[in-house]
Each structure stands twice: as C-alpha cells, then as structure tokens.
Amino acid sequence: MVKPDKKVNATLPVAVKSDHIPLLNILPFGMCSNPANPMVAAATAAALGVLTPVPCVPCTAEDWGGGSRKVKIGGKEAIHAGSCLKCLYGGNIQVVAPLKPNIYML
C-alpha cells in the first residue's frame, strides 16, 4: 500500500524504499509457517506440537532492496517490480502486481 501523498505527475502514488511498515504499507497476506514467528509458535503449541500456519503479518526492519537509482520521490529511491523486502521471520516479499489498485510501483 502506498500512501496517497507520494504522487508522481499528480496522478499515481509511488512506493519508495522506506515504505515497509507492517499493517500500513504491507498488509497481511498468505500463511506463515516459520516457527521463528511467535504467532506460529503459539498456534503450534496450542495444537500440541503440530505445525500450524497463521496469516502472514510481515515483520520488516529494513528498507526494500533494489530501488530505482533514476527515480526518486522526496529524495528516496522508488521501488519497482524487481524490488524485494526481507521479513525477520525468514520470508522474502516481492512486488508481484505492479500498477494494480493500491499497489503502484515503477
């Protein structure tokens, strides 16, 4: 999700490398099955040790990797379809649908 204040040519908002805040820029998606995730660990414990995936709420601490060196918004590199973001629980988040509603990338 890109906040509407980051617009290019006053039409489309564009994500930048620092747009990685869980529940603001990165909404829950898919299922996480990594036991390092405290929610997975709790669900697995409640299921008497049977690995129990939970909805993915990414935990990100670093900026997106692979930003555009040519396109900057407010001095920050824009991200594009080749950009990726690391989750602290071991996942890798990538742009899969650029230019869709609420997911505008260069």
TAURZI-V241515 format. One record per backbone hydrogen bond with DSSP energy under -1.0 kcal/mol. NH is the residue of the N-H (numbers start at 0). CO is the residue of the C=O. E is the energy in kcal/mol with one decimal. If there is no record, write none. Layout:
# TAURZI-V241515
NH/CO/E + NH/CO/E
This chain:
# TAURZI-V241515
5/2/-1.7 + 7/11/-2.4 + 10/7/-1.8 + 11/7/-1.1 + 13/5/-2.4 + 14/103/-1.4 + 16/76/-2.3 + 18/15/-2.4 + 19/17/-1.8 + 22/25/-2.9 + 23/20/-1.7 + 24/20/-2.9 + 25/20/-1.8 + 28/55/-1.6 + 31/53/-3.5 + 36/33/-2.2 + 40/36/-2.6 + 41/37/-2.3 + 42/38/-2.2 + 43/39/-2.7 + 44/40/-2.3 + 45/41/-2.3 + 46/42/-1.2 + 47/44/-1.6 + 48/43/-2.5 + 49/46/-1.1 + 53/31/-2.0 + 55/29/-1.9 + 63/16/-2.4 + 64/83/-3.6 + 67/77/-3.5 + 72/75/-3.0 + 75/72/-1.8 + 77/70/-2.6 + 78/14/-2.2 + 82/79/-2.3 + 83/64/-1.7 + 84/92/-2.7 + 86/90/-2.6 + 87/58/-3.4 + 89/86/-2.0 + 92/84/-3.6 + 94/82/-1.1 + 99/102/-1.5 + 102/99/-2.5 + 105/78/-2.0
